[in-house]
Amino acid sequence: MRSWNMKSLLIGAAAILLPTAAGAQAGQPQLVVAVPSLPTPKNVDTGGGQTGVIGIQIAQMIAADLRSSESIVTIDPEKLRRYTPTEAGSPLYRNWENANAGALVQGYVQARDDGRISVVCYLYDLKTRREMTRAGFAVGAEDWRRAAHRCSDTFHKAITGLPGHFDSRILYVAETGSRTAPVKRLAIVNWDASNHNYLTQGEGTVLSPRLSPDGQRVAYVSFAGGMPHVRIMDLDGSNDRALLAGPPAMSFAPAFSPDGRKIAFSMANAGNTDIYVVSSNGGFPQRLTATPGIDTAPSFSPDGRSIAFESDRGGAEQIYVMNSDGSGQRRVTFSAGSHASPAWSPKGDLIAFSRWNGATLSIGVVAPDGSGEKMVTNGWQDERPSWAPDGEFLVFQRTQQGSGLVWPYTVSLNGGEPKRLAIPQPGSDPDWSGASQ
């Protein structure tokens, strides 16, 4: 299958564009995509509803997913003509000439003999009349939402060249109990707030969870035994063990490398806190920094060659960048205030951070060379950002003034009003990555 990207689609295919919408980056073109309802060869009752209804719901979800992207506008199913299942893989392009769209989604939903359903989806360029990409999934009928999100991710990557965030999860610390007896549990939820699960039961305080790139392991900080230390476990809660070999040591702020083979973290030793790296299978660590003060919150660049981190070596917390072997350490942020909690964008072009200006704590971004710093939120206490897989959105924790409750919020990189994640209780330390369950 040919690989497409936004530039080739817009230039080579001369796709239909809309002017930049409010909230989108100035000058960024937006592709118009028609998303009609997916037909079914036979309307069959399933555990997830009738296949004809599921086809309508999948199209609505794909339209909503793609519409949330900064570079895509969708035409909703109810405004578009219907088509037959046989047309899904061979569209009648002449019937879409007046759709005022540059691309077309088609597909079908079909019941299977084993009780599952098949969801097949295609994306076509209406100008060149060529297929851009396709995807097909066999899922439990009640899991049609995941099939829709996976189709959306496939389309987003074909259009923009970047993975979507629609089949992704947010790992976080669920906070219940009281101020005097707090209960902190690891929890995970799909980005759209569906399929919420607890990974631990609150038997001990936990912090800073991070999901491995393959979505199968969790690194986190545990206070079990009284000393904070990094642990790692499988996503189902099994194989839980301390990350480091040797005597107990105070360790925290874990971060997986892009290939999942290493974990960078902070460790306090002999009155100094530095960045270390160790195999994600555990063992003895390698020290990367050795300056007076506190070096913490490491974050790998997407190519794994660099690490951003927070350090107060200059008197106040600032963002620094170094090579992954610890060489070439250099300061990145220089504006007024303290800068903390760096998070490297999946695109590699930006580092998100939280900045304290003496009155408020807000989320901002800066280029790895220190240029182009800008603020994305203006909350009272916004901190600990983490990127969506597509690099277009951030999740962060916001403390509510007055109540002191902490909730995860998401926000577009280009600003706009942050949206609170619809989880059943307050939560902190969000990490946005991986595929949904």
N, C-alpha and C positions, 0 to 999 in steps of 0.2 A: 504493500500500500504506500502510495506517495506521501511523503511528509510535507505538510503545509505549515506556513506561519502567517502572522497577520500581514506582514509587508507584502509577501507574494500574493496573498489573497486579495488585498486591497488594490495593488498595482496591476498584477497579472490578470486578475479576474474582474477588475473594475466593478467591485461590489457596490451595492447601494449603501450609502452612508447617511447618518443623521448628524446635525450639528452637535457639538459637545454638550452633554446634558449637565444640569446643575450637579455639582459634587464631583464630576469627573475632572480629570486633569486637563488644563487648558491646552487646546491644540490636539488632543488625543482623538483620533477618529473612532467611530463606533459602528460596528457591523450590524445590520438589521437581519435577524434570523426569524423565519416563519416556522412556527411549531404547531402544526395541526394535530388533532387527536390521533392516537395510534389505533388502527382497526384491529379486529380479531377475526380469524376465519370462522369461528363458531363461538357464540356467547355461552360460556360454561360457568356454572357456579363453582367457586373454589373457596379455600379457607381465607383468602384475602378479598373476596367479593367476586362479582361477575367479571369475566375477562374483558367484556366491553367497557365496563366502568373503570377497570384498572387501566385500560388503554387511555382513557380520558384523563385519569389522575396522573399517570406517568407524564403525559404531555404537559399538563399544568405544572408539574414539579420541574421538568426540564426547562420550561419557559421561565419559571421563577428563579431557578439556579443561575441560568445564563444571564438573566436580567440583573442579577446582583454583581456581575462583573463590570469593571469600569469601561471595558472596550466592546461590550455587546448590548444590543437592544433587541427585544423579542416582540413578535406579534403573537398574541395569545390564541389558543386553540379555538375559542368560540367565535373568533372573527375570520376563521379560515374554512375553506371547503374541506369536505371529507374525501377520502380516497379508499380504494380497496386494498386488501393485503397483498395482492399480486403486484400492485404498483409500488410497494415499499422498496423493493430492490431494483425497480425499473420505472422511475418517475416519468409522468407525462409532462414534460417541461412546459409545453405550450399552455397548460392549464394554470401555470404559476407565473405567467408573464406579467400579470397585473397585480401581483402580490406586494409590490414595492419592497421587496426584500433582496438581499444579496446572497443569502444561503437558506437552505430548506432542510428541516428535520423530517424524516419519515421512519416508519418501522411498523412493527406489529407485536401483539401479545397473543400467545397460543397456549392452551392447556395441554399438559403432557400426561401420558399414561401413568407416570410414577407419582402423580399428585402435585408436582411442581409446575411452574409456568416458564415458558421461553419468552424472553424479552429481547427483541432484535431492533437495533436502531442504526440509522444511516444519516450522514450529513452530506448535502450536495451543494455545489457552487452553481447558482442559477444563471450566472452569466456565461460561464464556459461549458455548462451542462456536463459537469464531471463529478464523480463521487470524490469527496474529500477524505472521509474515514467512515468506519463502521464498527459496531460492537455488538456482541451477543452474549446473553447470560441465561443460565438455567437456575432459578432460585425458587425457594418456597413461596407459595402464593402470598403469604403474609409479609414477605420480604421484598415486595415490589418497589418500595421506596429506595432500597439500596440499589436495585437495578437502574432506577431512574437517575440517581446521583452518579452512578458509574458511567452511564451514557453521557451525562452532562460533563463529567471530567474528560471523557474522550473527546468531546466536541471542543471544549475549552482549549485543550492542548493542540488540537488540529488548527484552531483559529489563531491562538496567541503564541504557541510554542512552549507554553508553561502549563504544568499540571494544575487542575482546578482544586478547589477545597471542598467540593460537594460531598465526597465520600471520605471525609476526614473526621477525626475525633479531637476532643479537648480533654486532657487529663488535668485534674486539679485536686486541691485539698478541700474536702467538704467540712464545714465548720458548724457544729451543733453544740448543745450543752449550754453552759453559762460562763460568765466571765471568770468565775472562781473555779469552775470545773469544766473546762472546754473539752470537747471531743473532736479530734481531727482524724478524718479518714481519707484515704486515697479513693478518688472516684473518677469515672470516665463517662463521657457522653458524646453522642454524635454532635457535629457542629450545629445542627438544626434543633438541638435539645431533645432529640429522640433517643431511645435505648440507653437510659441512664443506669449505670451499675456501680456498686461499691466494690473496691478491690481489697480493702482492709476493713476491719470491724471496730476500729477505735481503741484497740487494746494498748496503744502507745501513740505519743505525739509524732506526727510525720510532717515533713516540709519538702518543698522543692522537687516535686516529681517530674521526671523527664522520660518520655517514651522513646524507645529505640527506633531507628529509621525503618526497620522492617515491621514495627508495630507489635513485636512479640515479647519485649522485655521492658521493665520499668526500673529506672534508677531513682532513688529517693533518699532523703535524710531521715533517720530514725533516732529518737531519743531513748530507745530501749537500753537499759543499763545505766542511764543517767548522763551519758556522754553522746552528743550528736555525732553521727557517723554515717557514711554513705553505704547503702545497701542496694542490692539488685535482686529482682525476682522476675519470674515469668508472669505474663499478663493474667493468667488464671490464679495467681497467688502462690503457686508452687515454687520450689527451688529457691526460697528466700534465704539469702546469705549476705554476710559482710563482704564488701568489695575488696578491702585491703587485707593482705596477709600480714602476719607479724603482730606486735603488741597493739592494743587499742590506741587510737589517736583521734583527736577532734578533726573531722572532715565534713565537708558540706559543699553545696552548690555544684552538683554533678552536671555534665553536659556530654552527650554522645558525639563522637566524630561522625561525619556524613556516611561513612561505610559501616558504622556500628561496631568497629573493632576496638576502639579506644574510648575511654571516658576521661575527660579533663575535670578537675575538681580543685577545691581549696583545702589546705590542711594547715592547722596551727601546730608549730613545732618550735620549742625553745623561745617562746615569746614573739615569734614572727609568723605571719600568715602568707603563704605563697601558693602559686598555681602548680599543680602536678598533673601528670597524665599516667594512665595505667591501662593495661588490657581490659576490655569489658568482661573478660572471663575472670578477672581478679589478678592478684599477685602483688609484686613490689613496684612502687611507682617511681617515675622519673620526675625530678624537680625541674621546673621551667623558669621560675622567677626567684630572685634572691635579694630583693631590695628591702630596706626598712619600711615597716608599715603593713597595711593589709592589701593584698592582691586577691581578688575573688571574682565570682560570677563569670567564668569563662564561657565563650561561645565560638564555635568553629565557623569559619567561612564555608560556603557550600562546596568548594573544591578541596577542603581539608588542609590547605596549605598555611592558613593563618588562624589566629585566635584573638578575638577581642576580649578584653577583660576590664574590670573596674579596679582602680588603685587610688589610695590616698597618699602616695609617695611624695606628691607635691604640696601636701597640706590639706587638700580637699579632694573628695572623690571625683575622679575624671575617668574618661574612657581611653584606654590604650589598645594598641594592636601590636602583635608580635608574630613572627614566624612560628609554625607549629612545633619547632624544636626549641623555642625560647629565645632565639636570636632576633635582632632587629627591633627591639622594643621602642615604641614611639607613641607619643600622646596624640590623641585625635580631637578631643573637645577642648575649646578655649573660651567659650562664652561665659557670661556671669552665671554663678550658681554652681551647684554640685551635680555631677552626672553619674548615673549608676545603672546597673542591670542591663548591660548591652545584649542585644540579640541580633545576629547577622541575618539579613534577608536571604531567602532562597535564591533570589536573582544575583546576589553577591554585590549589589550596587549600593546598599544602604545598611546602616547599623541603627536599630531602634534603641532607645534608652529612656530612663526616667530622669527628670531634672528638677531639683529643688532650687527655687529662686528666692527663698527666704520667707515666702508667704504661701505658695502652692507647689504641689508636686504634679508634674504633667509629663505626658509621653511625647517624645520627639524622635526625629531621625537625622542622620548625618552620613555623608559619604565616608568610606574608609580612609580617604586622604584628609578628612577634616573639613571639607567644603560643603556648602549647601545645607547647613543646619537649619531645621525648621521644626516647629511644634505642631503636633497633630491633635492633641486634646488640651483642654483648659480646665480640667477638673480641680477639685480641692485637694485630692490625694489620689493620683493615678500612678501606678508603678508596675514593674515587672512585666514588660511587654513580651509577647511571643508571636511569631509570624504564622499566618495561614500558608499552606503549601504553595499557593499561587503568588505569594508576595504582594497581594493587593490589599490584604486586611491584616489587622493586628487584634489579638486578644490581650487584655490586661486586667489587673485588679483595681477596683475603685472602692475607696473607703467612704462611706456616707457620713457627711458632717452631722454631728449630733448623736446619731445612734451608734456610730462606730462600726456598723456592719460592713463587711467586705463582700463584694460580688464581682464575678468576672463580667467584663463588657467587651464587645467587639466594635471596631471602628474601621472605616475605610482609610487607606493610606492618604487619600486626598482630603481627609477631613469629614465634616458632617457630624451629625449627632450620634454619639455612641449608643449601642443597644445592649441592654442587659441580657445575659444568657439566661434562658428560662429553665433554671435548675431548681430542685425542690428546697434548697436551703442555701445560705450564704456560702461562698467559697473563695479560695485564694490560690496564689501560685499557679495560674493556668499555663498549660503547655499545649500548643496547637500543632498537631502533626499526626501522621499515620492514617491508615484506612479504617473505616468504620467496621463494626462487627456484623 
